[in-house]
Amino acid sequence: MPVPAGQPVIAVLTGDDPPTGLERAEGAEVRLAGPSDLAGALSGADVLLVWDFLSPAVPAAWRAAETDAVRWVHTASAGVDKVTFPEILEHPAQITNARGVFDRPIAEYVTGVVLAFAKDLPTTLRLQARREWRHRETSTVRGRTAVVVGSGPIGRAIEDMLGAVGLRTELVGRRAAAGVHPFDALHGLLPTADVLVLAAPLTDATRGLLDKAALDLLPDTARVVNVGRGGLVVEPDLVAALQGGRIAGAALDVFETEPLPADSPLWDMENVIVSPHMSGDVVGWRGMLMDQFLDNLDRYRAGEPLHNVVDKRLGYVKGTA
């Protein structure tokens, strides 16, 4: 990747949570921008840092800006669906992501909710709030089966951690590999799933993969955990399955529309745990994201290969899924 002469010009989509640490990018021209002024900041810049990675602002700003100088786009997220639109896919700029920052935190979240369901902690908390003493029996996770969709670093961290507490795991990825089933084997695995974990990137191949047909294959005791993207799920189909007792429950950290609308029936379901897209956000995560970007910035300035380069055809870093 050719490096422009002089110091880099970095346009930063900040949102409501401006990054700290960019002063360490010594000599660089840093242009902080919100959604409304991103196009102006992006024109003539050679680097775009999408710090507010949930913002939908990049496509419109890109189309309105002069982007010939852009050589590198970095999103501070594992998923890249907000920055993979036709114009950027056809552009020569490289796209990188935050692969590696969220693996263990998300795996801990998934393991936590799996254990919470097995030990019926949601009911315990509701009874505690009512000062109601009601003895119950709960379940063990040992020997249960988890089907984990997504064989990248996050999926593998989930596989390892669930295995550590006794679950048998089946990993599903884009193509077959050692210990990995291909996507077209998913429906055959669903009848065995006590837990279905969605941790795949959102691509044309994965959008809507959990629909009524897939849900109907799950045992009625199964629970769904989604830490990937809301678009992996056909949400009305999931709501119907939960309301009808077709599956036992769900823990959902991501949704088709975020924030989750106040009138969504998911809020009021006792068999659903709703969290606001925070499964990977542990204390210090912003600093880790900035360290990762600045490390890649050093590589960019030196003309060295960048880490975590996304394959634009696949929609994720090659070698992960």
Phi, psi and omega per residue, in radians:
M1 nan 2.049 -3.135
P2 -1.144 2.450 -3.133
V3 -1.805 2.274 -3.131
P4 -1.177 2.674 3.075
A5 -1.176 2.624 3.106
G6 1.437 -2.965 -3.087
Q7 -1.451 2.583 -3.127
P8 -1.212 2.607 3.023
V9 -1.869 2.075 -3.014
I10 -1.996 2.025 2.992
A11 -1.561 2.323 -3.058
V12 -2.182 2.088 3.011
L13 -1.464 1.896 -2.949
T14 -1.671 -0.596 -3.016
G15 1.142 -2.579 -3.113
D16 -1.546 0.035 -3.027
D17 -2.295 1.323 -3.071
P18 -1.019 2.492 -3.135
P19 -1.287 2.672 2.988
T20 -2.002 2.589 3.108
G21 1.908 -0.151 -3.115
L22 -1.210 -0.246 3.062
E23 -1.135 -0.288 3.100
R24 -1.334 -0.193 3.061
A25 -1.439 1.192 -2.966
E26 -1.029 2.291 3.092
G27 1.493 -0.310 -3.123
A28 -1.282 2.579 2.976
E29 -1.552 2.055 -3.088
V30 -1.903 2.168 -3.138
R31 -1.996 1.785 3.100
L32 -1.393 2.387 -3.078
A33 -2.601 2.574 2.957
G34 -1.635 -3.100 -3.111
P35 -0.989 -0.652 -3.033
S36 -1.303 -0.438 -3.119
D37 -2.044 0.292 -3.137
L38 -1.149 -0.674 -3.110
A39 -1.027 -0.738 3.126
G40 -1.141 -0.717 3.133
A41 -1.193 -0.563 -3.069
L42 -1.339 -0.526 -3.115
S43 -1.081 2.121 -3.136
G44 1.480 -0.149 3.109
A45 -1.342 2.671 3.065
D46 -1.870 -0.139 3.091
V47 -2.330 2.395 3.006
L48 -2.081 2.102 3.033
L49 -1.813 1.986 3.120
V50 -1.608 1.469 -3.130
W51 -1.267 -0.742 3.066
D52 -1.475 1.419 -2.958
F53 -1.323 -0.129 3.066
L54 -1.613 -0.153 -3.105
S55 -1.215 2.446 3.048
P56 -1.579 0.252 -2.937
A57 -1.370 -0.326 -2.964
V58 -1.134 -0.804 -3.079
P59 -1.000 -0.816 -3.111
A60 -1.146 -0.730 3.123
A61 -1.123 -0.695 3.136
W62 -1.064 -0.762 -3.110
R63 -1.192 -0.478 -3.112
A64 -1.574 -0.221 -3.034
A65 -1.711 2.894 2.967
E66 -1.602 1.846 -2.956
T67 -1.910 0.222 -3.095
D68 -1.030 -0.528 -3.076
A69 -1.423 -0.247 -3.029
V70 -1.205 2.207 3.122
R71 -2.030 -0.290 -3.033
W72 -2.640 2.288 3.055
V73 -2.125 2.161 3.112
H74 -2.074 2.255 3.039
T75 -1.895 2.323 -3.080
A76 -1.431 0.869 -3.112
S77 -2.636 2.826 3.054
A78 -1.349 -0.708 3.105
G79 -1.374 2.538 -3.092
V80 -2.098 0.236 -3.036
D81 -1.145 -0.408 3.119
K82 -1.341 -0.265 -3.093
V83 -2.156 0.321 3.066
T84 -2.065 1.516 3.113
F85 -2.162 2.884 -2.941
P86 -0.927 -0.793 -3.055
E87 -1.131 -0.643 -3.124
I88 -1.366 -0.514 3.103
L89 -1.187 -0.519 3.125
E90 -1.515 -0.181 -3.101
H91 -1.438 2.587 -3.141
P92 -1.266 -0.157 -3.114
A93 -1.061 2.447 3.025
Q94 -1.406 2.599 3.060
I95 -2.008 2.303 3.031
T96 -2.174 2.792 -3.126
N97 -2.282 -3.055 -3.046
A98 -1.730 0.578 3.122
R99 -0.923 2.345 3.085
G100 1.825 -0.427 -3.101
V101 -1.340 -0.624 -2.947
F102 -1.801 -0.012 -2.969
D103 -1.000 -1.054 -3.075
R104 -1.188 -0.756 3.100
P105 -0.987 -0.727 3.140
I106 -1.196 -0.689 3.091
A107 -1.068 -0.672 3.090
E108 -1.134 -0.719 3.104
Y109 -1.053 -0.842 -3.111
V110 -1.060 -0.812 3.128
T111 -1.080 -0.677 3.122
G112 -1.072 -0.797 -3.107
V113 -1.280 -0.574 3.070
V114 -1.076 -0.775 3.101
L115 -1.193 -0.657 3.129
A116 -1.066 -0.738 3.092
F117 -1.153 -0.780 -3.110
A118 -1.063 -0.649 -3.114
K119 -1.660 0.114 3.057
D120 0.983 0.669 -3.131
L121 -1.110 -0.615 3.081
P122 -0.997 -0.732 3.103
T123 -1.171 -0.702 3.119
T124 -1.019 -0.744 -3.134
L125 -1.192 -0.672 3.095
R126 -1.128 -0.738 3.132
L127 -1.162 -0.668 3.099
Q128 -1.073 -0.734 3.132
A129 -1.071 -0.476 3.128
R130 -1.679 0.049 -3.087
R131 0.971 0.728 -3.082
E132 -1.908 2.147 3.139
W133 -1.649 1.946 -3.129
R134 -2.428 1.877 -3.134
H135 -1.234 2.428 3.138
R136 -2.512 2.834 2.977
E137 -1.766 2.561 3.137
T138 -2.122 -3.039 -3.033
S139 -1.936 2.821 2.970
T140 -1.803 2.631 3.105
V141 -1.617 -0.228 -3.085
R142 -1.072 2.229 3.114
G143 1.507 -0.106 3.085
R144 -1.337 2.874 -3.089
T145 -1.981 2.262 3.017
A146 -1.979 2.246 2.990
V147 -1.743 2.079 -3.075
V148 -1.923 2.008 -3.129
V149 -1.662 2.034 -3.054
G150 2.132 1.917 -3.048
S151 -1.867 0.321 3.051
G152 -1.361 -2.959 -3.092
P153 -1.001 -0.649 3.125
I154 -1.184 -0.821 3.125
G155 -1.052 -0.694 -3.134
R156 -1.228 -0.616 3.065
A157 -1.139 -0.677 3.075
I158 -1.112 -0.786 3.113
E159 -0.985 -0.815 -3.109
D160 -1.106 -0.780 -3.047
M161 -1.274 -0.686 3.077
L162 -1.130 -0.670 3.081
G163 -1.081 -0.606 -3.109
A164 -1.158 -0.461 3.112
V165 -1.730 0.142 2.957
G166 1.911 -0.002 3.123
L167 -1.438 2.561 2.967
R168 -1.550 2.282 -3.059
T169 -2.062 2.527 3.021
E170 -2.094 2.072 -3.077
L171 -1.696 2.341 -3.106
V172 -2.122 2.268 3.132
G173 -2.366 -3.036 -3.070
R174 -1.077 -0.660 3.137
R175 -2.447 2.790 -3.141
A176 -1.162 2.476 3.067
A177 -2.718 3.131 3.118
A178 -1.032 2.058 3.136
G179 1.337 0.145 -3.089
V180 -2.250 2.230 3.029
H181 -1.521 2.575 3.046
P182 -1.316 2.820 -3.122
F183 -0.971 -0.625 -3.075
D184 -1.250 -0.079 3.047
A185 -1.633 -0.066 -3.021
L186 -1.028 -0.840 -3.075
H187 -1.059 -0.558 3.093
G188 -1.228 -0.412 3.137
L189 -1.537 -0.426 -3.015
L190 -1.023 -0.671 3.131
P191 -1.100 -0.276 3.141
T192 -1.643 -0.074 -2.942
A193 -1.490 2.106 2.903
D194 -1.436 -0.539 3.083
V195 -2.354 2.311 3.017
L196 -1.970 2.045 -3.120
V197 -1.897 2.189 3.104
L198 -1.801 1.989 -3.133
A199 -2.386 0.448 -3.093
A200 -1.548 2.717 2.988
P201 -1.192 2.727 3.096
L202 -1.543 1.946 3.116
T203 -2.350 3.081 3.077
D204 -1.024 -0.542 -3.100
A205 -1.352 -0.406 -3.056
T206 -1.899 -0.220 -3.104
R207 -1.052 2.222 3.097
G208 1.214 0.396 -3.076
L209 -1.162 -0.501 3.065
L210 -1.686 1.569 3.122
D211 -2.014 -3.000 -3.093
K212 -1.019 -0.729 -3.118
A213 -1.057 -0.729 3.126
A214 -1.232 -0.757 -3.134
L215 -1.067 -0.636 -3.133
D216 -1.155 -0.326 3.132
L217 -1.501 -0.270 -3.132
L218 -1.324 2.565 2.996
P219 -1.077 2.687 -3.127
D220 -1.250 -0.139 3.062
T221 -1.630 -0.020 -3.045
A222 -1.332 2.693 3.030
R223 -2.199 2.558 -3.111
V224 -1.881 2.350 3.048
V225 -2.150 2.125 3.133
N226 -2.037 1.956 3.059
V227 -2.116 0.205 -3.132
G228 -1.561 -1.644 3.073
R229 -2.489 2.613 -3.132
G230 -1.030 -0.564 -3.099
G231 -1.202 -0.160 3.048
L232 -1.196 -0.337 -3.019
V233 -2.008 2.404 2.922
V234 -1.456 1.685 -2.923
E235 -1.025 -0.749 3.102
P236 -1.048 -0.609 3.103
D237 -1.160 -0.702 3.116
L238 -1.165 -0.762 3.110
V239 -1.012 -0.798 -3.134
A240 -1.089 -0.708 3.141
A241 -1.145 -0.670 3.120
L242 -1.235 -0.772 -3.136
Q243 -1.126 -0.628 -3.098
G244 -1.527 0.055 -3.121
G245 1.250 0.300 -3.131
R246 -1.186 -0.568 2.978
I247 -2.260 2.895 -2.981
A248 -1.452 -0.447 -3.104
G249 3.022 -3.124 -3.134
A250 -2.723 2.571 2.954
A251 -2.085 2.046 -2.968
L252 -2.146 2.106 3.122
D253 -1.862 -0.222 -3.106
V254 -2.368 2.641 -3.006
F255 -2.519 2.778 3.118
E256 -1.053 -0.741 3.070
T257 -2.017 2.172 3.109
E258 -2.203 2.343 -0.051
P259 -1.054 2.675 3.082
L260 -1.062 2.177 -3.103
P261 -0.978 2.533 -3.085
A262 -1.082 -0.435 -3.119
D263 -1.598 0.135 3.104
S264 -1.160 2.331 3.104
P265 -1.146 -0.289 -3.129
L266 -1.083 -0.543 -3.127
W267 -1.019 -0.635 -2.967
D268 -1.719 0.035 -3.098
M269 -1.446 2.208 -3.115
E270 -1.230 -0.314 3.139
N271 -1.722 0.321 -3.119
V272 -2.214 2.341 2.972
I273 -1.844 2.114 3.122
V274 -1.900 2.201 3.015
S275 -2.249 2.597 -2.969
P276 -1.534 1.171 3.082
H277 0.864 1.020 -3.041
M278 -2.345 0.196 -3.013
S279 -1.099 -0.476 -3.131
G280 -1.776 0.036 -2.966
D281 -1.683 1.587 3.108
V282 -1.789 2.872 3.133
V283 -0.953 2.201 3.122
G284 1.657 0.029 -3.063
W285 -1.161 -0.584 3.136
R286 -1.140 -0.689 3.088
G287 -1.110 -0.674 3.103
M288 -1.132 -0.683 3.111
L289 -1.117 -0.737 -3.138
M290 -1.183 -0.726 3.098
D291 -1.014 -0.734 -3.130
Q292 -1.123 -0.775 3.123
F293 -1.096 -0.785 -3.097
L294 -1.164 -0.586 3.055
D295 -1.091 -0.765 3.101
N296 -1.188 -0.580 3.094
L297 -1.093 -0.703 3.063
D298 -1.050 -0.703 3.130
R299 -1.168 -0.701 3.126
Y300 -1.069 -0.804 -3.130
R301 -1.111 -0.567 -3.111
A302 -1.505 -0.044 -3.109
G303 1.265 0.383 -3.140
E304 -1.605 2.764 3.106
P305 -1.043 2.400 3.124
L306 -1.385 2.660 3.019
H307 -1.434 2.662 2.999
N308 1.072 0.733 3.107
V309 -1.322 2.218 -3.100
V310 -1.436 2.303 2.989
D311 -1.314 1.963 -3.029
K312 -1.130 -0.475 3.117
R313 -1.259 -0.615 -3.065
L314 -1.575 -0.584 -3.105
G315 1.579 0.290 3.090
Y316 -2.805 2.986 3.126
V317 -1.161 2.234 -3.078
K318 -1.025 2.408 -3.093
G319 1.682 -0.083 3.070
T320 -2.230 2.760 3.095
A321 -2.837 nan nan
